[in-house]
Amino acid sequence: EDIGYLPGTMDEKIAPYLMPLFDAIEDHVGVSRSKQLFEDRRIEILPLAYMRGRTLNRAFMILDEGQNTTKEQMKMFLTRLGYHSKIIVTGDTGQSDLHNVEENGLEWAIERLASSSGEISLVEFTSNN
């Protein structure tokens, strides 16, 4: 959540962490199309803390490494969901990097959403898949 006091813009601070994602997008749609998608804000990549206060309509949102969110961060992320939007949360509950937290945000969400019906689906991969 804290990207520190390194010099530069938010994009410059997080770019090194996102290079594999940028490479994958460029491989899929090409360099020029990729640049255009980011310039038009059709694709946005943000640290979780920068999503506060937003409602995203007609969006497809992905939260990767959900096991490294707190319960409060997960609640904040899930409540960004606007009209005609979808959310995918990925993670492994056994690999949390959080310290001194009884229940990470992914575990919290699974516990509450597992019995939901309708538009919510949970997919668990096991060694049998």
Rosetta blueprint (number, residue, H / E / L):
1 E L
2 D L
3 I L
4 G L
5 Y L
6 L L
7 P L
8 G L
9 T L
10 M H
11 D H
12 E H
13 K H
14 I H
15 A H
16 P H
17 Y H
18 L H
19 M H
20 P H
21 L H
22 F H
23 D H
24 A H
25 I H
26 E H
27 D H
28 H H
29 V H
30 G L
31 V H
32 S H
33 R H
34 S H
35 K H
36 Q H
37 L H
38 F H
39 E H
40 D L
41 R L
42 R L
43 I L
44 E L
45 I L
46 L L
47 P L
48 L H
49 A H
50 Y H
51 M H
52 R L
53 G L
54 R L
55 T L
56 L E
57 N L
58 R L
59 A L
60 F E
61 M E
62 I E
63 L E
64 D L
65 E L
66 G H
67 Q H
68 N H
69 T L
70 T L
71 K H
72 E H
73 Q H
74 M H
75 K H
76 M H
77 F H
78 L H
79 T L
80 R L
81 L E
82 G L
83 Y L
84 H L
85 S L
86 K E
87 I E
88 I E
89 V E
90 T L
91 G L
92 D L
93 T H
94 G H
95 Q H
96 S L
97 D L
98 L L
99 H L
100 N L
101 V L
102 E L
103 E L
104 N L
105 G H
106 L H
107 E H
108 W H
109 A H
110 I H
111 E H
112 R H
113 L H
114 A L
115 S L
116 S L
117 S L
118 G L
119 E L
120 I L
121 S L
122 L L
123 V L
124 E L
125 F L
126 T L
127 S L
128 N L
129 N L
